[in-house]
Amino acid sequence: MPDPAPVTAPRPHDLRRGAVFVVGAALAFSVMAALIKQLAGPLNNEMLVWARNFFSVLFLLPLLIRYKPHQFLTQHWRGHLLRTGAGLTAMYCMFWSIPRLNLAEAVLLNHTATLFIPFIAWLWLKETVTLRTVVALLIGFVGILLVLKPGIGVFSWPAVVGLASGVFAAVAMVSIRSMAGIEPTTRIVLYFSVLGTLLSTVPLAWAWQTPTWWQWLLLAAIGGLAAAGQLLLTRGYMSAAAAQVGPFTYSSVLFAALLGWLFWNESLDPRSWYGAGLVVAAGVLLISARRSGIQPLSSDSAK
């Protein structure tokens, strides 16, 4: 099945349908994060990252095999390797931070990728940064400081690593933007899935752990949820404009807060809630300011 050819007909627009898909994706990613938190005790980070990639490829395989082999040939290995390296690093950082932070905080810090994308795109691709973008970035970074709480005795390296996941996820997304018009979406997804699985297999030479049958099921669920979230997110952005459905991605923070409260009795202090509110507000401003171009954080970047 080839990549769709350009058409002149207007894109379908159904905000309600798009919102349902995006919220469904947010729920899938939040449940995936909760499963990672549950398995992070008995299994190491290397196992979790590998399983997320390996099982995600298995779930996506029925879709990928519909494409002809020549469609996966590329002359742009550098872009694919950069996208994979940044996305995989973001994944390692996020998965490491999840068991060491409140679930909602870990998910929120990963979502800061939306704030870093305009800055990285400005440096790398020379894209224009408007006054509205600058204001949104300032609001967002104030929110990040409130979540990190530097200088009041609760600053933590897990929070810094969680923030790093957002930075690397932003680099991954801008690398995708750099291949726009050069590489089709299907090829980018394929190379990230396959290269991510191969690269995350290397550390298993010294970090392999044999899961129990129950852990195997949960690991498979992590990969399945990652694949489902990616597909739902794609359908969401195909159903309505990114500026309208993008803000719904932040519902994952609320889902994560609910799951953290239900299963680990977690709660965020008022300072963290204020910070989260500012980060979300800044993200919504940035998304609504971009009618086209780079979309908000995609699941395949870091989750």
C-alpha positions as CSV (number, residue, x, y, z in Angstrom):
1,M,0.0,0.0,0.0
2,P,1.8,3.2,-1.1
3,D,1.9,6.4,0.7
4,P,-1.2,8.4,-0.3
5,A,-0.7,10.8,-3.1
6,P,-1.4,14.5,-2.6
7,V,-5.1,15.4,-3.2
8,T,-6.8,18.7,-3.7
9,A,-9.9,17.8,-1.6
10,P,-10.1,19.5,1.8
11,R,-9.0,17.5,4.8
12,P,-11.8,16.0,6.9
13,H,-12.6,18.0,10.0
14,D,-14.4,16.5,13.0
15,L,-13.2,18.1,16.3
16,R,-15.3,15.7,18.5
17,R,-13.9,12.7,16.7
18,G,-10.3,14.0,16.8
19,A,-10.6,14.8,20.5
20,V,-11.8,11.3,21.3
21,F,-8.9,9.8,19.5
22,V,-6.3,12.1,21.1
23,V,-7.8,11.5,24.6
24,G,-7.7,7.8,23.9
25,A,-4.1,8.1,23.0
26,A,-3.4,10.0,26.2
27,L,-5.1,7.3,28.2
28,A,-3.0,4.6,26.5
29,F,0.2,6.4,27.2
30,S,-0.7,7.0,30.8
31,V,-1.6,3.3,31.4
32,M,1.7,2.4,29.7
33,A,3.6,4.7,32.1
34,A,1.7,3.1,35.1
35,L,2.8,-0.4,33.9
36,I,6.4,0.8,33.6
37,K,6.2,2.1,37.2
38,Q,4.8,-1.2,38.3
39,L,7.6,-3.2,36.6
40,A,10.5,-0.9,37.4
41,G,11.2,-2.7,40.7
42,P,11.7,-6.3,39.5
43,L,13.0,-5.3,36.0
44,N,15.7,-2.9,35.0
45,N,15.4,0.1,32.7
46,E,17.1,-1.7,29.8
47,M,14.5,-4.5,29.8
48,L,11.6,-2.0,29.9
49,V,12.9,0.1,27.0
50,W,13.7,-3.0,24.9
51,A,10.3,-4.5,25.5
52,R,8.4,-1.3,24.7
53,N,10.2,-1.2,21.3
54,F,10.1,-4.9,20.5
55,F,6.5,-5.5,21.2
56,S,5.5,-2.2,19.6
57,V,7.1,-3.5,16.4
58,L,5.2,-6.7,16.6
59,F,1.9,-5.0,17.0
60,L,2.7,-2.6,14.1
61,L,4.0,-5.4,11.8
62,P,0.7,-6.2,10.2
63,L,0.4,-2.6,9.1
64,L,4.0,-2.3,7.9
65,I,4.1,-5.5,5.8
66,R,1.4,-4.0,3.6
67,Y,4.0,-1.7,2.1
68,K,6.3,-2.8,-0.7
69,P,10.0,-3.3,0.1
70,H,11.3,-0.5,-2.2
71,Q,9.2,2.0,-0.3
72,F,11.5,1.5,2.7
73,L,14.8,2.3,0.8
74,T,16.3,5.6,2.0
75,Q,19.2,7.9,1.2
76,H,18.8,9.8,4.5
77,W,20.4,7.5,7.1
78,R,21.8,10.4,9.1
79,G,18.3,11.9,9.7
80,H,16.9,8.5,10.7
81,L,19.8,7.7,13.0
82,L,19.5,11.2,14.7
83,R,15.8,10.8,15.1
84,T,16.2,7.3,16.6
85,G,19.1,8.2,18.9
86,A,17.3,11.2,20.3
87,G,14.0,9.4,20.6
88,L,15.6,6.4,22.3
89,T,17.6,8.6,24.7
90,A,14.3,10.4,25.6
91,M,12.7,7.0,26.2
92,Y,15.5,5.8,28.5
93,C,15.3,9.1,30.5
94,M,11.6,9.0,30.9
95,F,11.4,5.3,31.8
96,W,14.2,5.8,34.4
97,S,12.4,8.8,36.0
98,I,8.9,7.2,36.2
99,P,9.5,5.0,39.3
100,R,11.5,7.8,41.0
101,L,8.9,10.5,40.6
102,N,5.2,10.9,41.0
103,L,3.6,9.5,37.9
104,A,2.0,12.8,36.9
105,E,5.3,14.7,37.4
106,A,7.2,12.2,35.1
107,V,4.5,12.5,32.4
108,L,4.4,16.3,32.7
109,L,8.2,16.7,32.4
110,N,8.2,14.5,29.3
111,H,5.4,16.8,27.8
112,T,7.8,19.8,28.2
113,A,9.0,18.7,24.7
114,T,6.4,21.1,23.3
115,L,8.2,24.0,25.0
116,F,11.6,23.0,23.7
117,I,10.6,22.4,20.1
118,P,10.3,26.1,19.0
119,F,13.7,26.9,20.5
120,I,15.5,23.9,18.9
121,A,13.7,24.5,15.5
122,W,14.9,28.1,15.7
123,L,18.5,27.1,16.2
124,W,18.5,24.1,13.8
125,L,16.0,24.9,11.1
126,K,16.0,28.7,11.4
127,E,12.2,28.8,11.9
128,T,10.7,32.0,13.0
129,V,9.9,32.5,16.7
130,T,7.0,35.0,17.3
131,L,6.4,37.2,20.3
132,R,3.5,34.9,21.3
133,T,5.9,31.9,21.2
134,V,8.4,33.7,23.4
135,V,5.6,34.6,26.0
136,A,4.4,31.0,26.0
137,L,8.0,29.7,26.5
138,L,8.5,32.0,29.4
139,I,5.3,30.9,31.1
140,G,6.2,27.3,30.5
141,F,9.7,27.6,31.9
142,V,8.4,29.3,35.0
143,G,6.1,26.3,35.4
144,I,9.0,23.9,35.0
145,L,10.9,25.7,37.8
146,L,7.8,25.3,40.1
147,V,7.8,21.5,39.3
148,L,11.6,21.1,39.8
149,K,11.6,23.3,42.9
150,P,15.3,24.2,42.8
151,G,16.8,25.7,45.9
152,I,14.1,24.7,48.4
153,G,15.5,21.3,49.4
154,V,13.5,19.0,47.2
155,F,15.4,19.5,43.9
156,S,16.1,16.0,42.6
157,W,18.1,14.4,39.8
158,P,15.1,12.2,38.8
159,A,13.3,15.4,37.9
160,V,16.3,16.6,35.9
161,V,16.4,13.3,34.0
162,G,12.6,13.6,33.4
163,L,13.1,17.1,32.0
164,A,15.9,15.7,29.8
165,S,13.4,13.3,28.3
166,G,11.4,16.3,27.1
167,V,14.5,17.9,25.6
168,F,15.6,14.8,23.7
169,A,12.0,14.2,22.6
170,A,12.0,17.7,21.2
171,V,15.2,17.0,19.3
172,A,13.6,13.9,17.9
173,M,10.5,15.8,16.8
174,V,12.6,18.6,15.1
175,S,14.6,15.9,13.3
176,I,11.4,14.6,11.9
177,R,10.5,18.1,10.8
178,S,13.9,18.3,9.1
179,M,12.9,15.3,6.9
180,A,9.6,16.8,6.0
181,G,9.1,16.6,2.2
182,I,12.0,14.2,1.9
183,E,10.9,11.1,3.8
184,P,7.3,9.7,4.0
185,T,5.7,9.2,7.4
186,T,5.6,5.4,7.0
187,R,9.3,5.2,6.4
188,I,10.1,7.4,9.4
189,V,7.9,5.2,11.7
190,L,9.5,2.0,10.3
191,Y,13.1,3.1,10.8
192,F,12.5,4.4,14.3
193,S,10.7,1.2,15.3
194,V,13.3,-1.2,13.8
195,L,16.4,0.8,14.7
196,G,15.1,1.5,18.2
197,T,14.5,-2.2,18.7
198,L,17.9,-3.1,17.5
199,L,19.8,-0.5,19.5
200,S,17.9,-1.2,22.7
201,T,18.7,-4.9,22.3
202,V,22.5,-4.2,22.6
203,P,22.4,-3.4,26.4
204,L,20.7,-6.7,27.0
205,A,24.1,-8.4,26.5
206,W,24.9,-7.4,30.0
207,A,21.5,-6.4,31.4
208,W,19.2,-9.2,30.5
209,Q,16.7,-10.4,33.1
210,T,14.3,-13.3,32.5
211,P,10.8,-12.1,33.2
212,T,8.0,-14.3,34.7
213,W,5.1,-15.2,32.5
214,W,3.0,-12.4,34.2
215,Q,5.8,-9.9,33.6
216,W,6.0,-11.0,29.9
217,L,2.3,-10.2,29.6
218,L,2.7,-6.7,31.1
219,L,5.7,-6.0,28.9
220,A,3.7,-7.0,25.8
221,A,0.9,-4.7,27.1
222,I,3.4,-1.8,27.3
223,G,4.4,-2.3,23.6
224,G,0.8,-2.7,22.6
225,L,-0.3,0.5,24.4
226,A,2.6,2.4,22.8
227,A,1.5,1.2,19.3
228,A,-2.2,1.9,20.0
229,G,-1.4,5.4,21.4
230,Q,0.6,6.2,18.3
231,L,-2.1,5.1,16.0
232,L,-4.8,6.9,18.0
233,L,-2.8,10.1,18.0
234,T,-2.2,9.9,14.3
235,R,-6.0,9.4,13.7
236,G,-6.7,12.3,16.0
237,Y,-4.5,14.7,14.0
238,M,-6.0,13.4,10.8
239,S,-9.5,14.2,12.1
240,A,-9.0,17.9,13.0
241,A,-6.5,20.7,13.1
242,A,-3.5,20.3,15.4
243,A,-4.3,23.6,17.0
244,Q,-7.7,22.3,18.1
245,V,-6.9,18.7,19.2
246,G,-3.3,19.2,20.4
247,P,-4.3,20.6,23.8
248,F,-6.1,17.3,24.5
249,T,-2.7,15.5,24.7
250,Y,-2.3,17.1,28.1
251,S,-5.1,15.0,29.5
252,S,-2.4,12.3,29.9
253,V,-1.2,14.3,33.0
254,L,-4.6,14.1,34.6
255,F,-4.8,10.4,33.8
256,A,-1.4,9.9,35.3
257,A,-2.3,11.8,38.4
258,L,-5.4,9.7,38.8
259,L,-3.5,6.4,38.3
260,G,-0.8,7.5,40.7
261,W,-3.4,8.4,43.4
262,L,-5.3,5.1,42.9
263,F,-2.3,2.7,42.9
264,W,0.5,4.4,44.8
265,N,-1.4,7.0,46.9
266,E,0.5,9.8,45.2
267,S,-0.4,13.4,45.3
268,L,1.1,16.6,44.0
269,D,1.8,19.6,46.3
270,P,0.3,23.0,45.4
271,R,3.5,24.3,43.9
272,S,3.6,21.3,41.5
273,W,0.0,21.8,40.5
274,Y,0.6,25.5,39.8
275,G,3.7,24.6,37.8
276,A,1.7,21.9,35.9
277,G,-1.0,24.5,35.1
278,L,1.6,26.9,33.7
279,V,3.3,24.2,31.6
280,V,-0.1,23.1,30.2
281,A,-1.2,26.7,29.5
282,A,2.1,27.4,27.7
283,G,1.7,24.2,25.7
284,V,-1.8,25.1,24.6
285,L,-0.6,28.6,23.5
286,L,2.2,27.1,21.4
287,I,-0.1,24.5,19.9
288,S,-2.8,27.0,19.0
289,A,-0.1,29.3,17.5
290,R,1.0,26.6,15.1
291,R,-1.7,25.9,12.5
292,S,0.8,23.7,10.7
293,G,4.4,22.5,11.0
294,I,5.7,20.5,13.9
295,Q,3.0,18.7,15.8
296,P,3.0,18.3,19.6
297,L,5.0,15.5,21.1
298,S,4.4,12.2,19.4
299,S,4.3,8.9,21.2
300,D,7.1,7.4,19.1
301,S,9.5,10.1,20.3
302,A,9.8,9.2,23.9
303,K,7.1,6.9,25.1
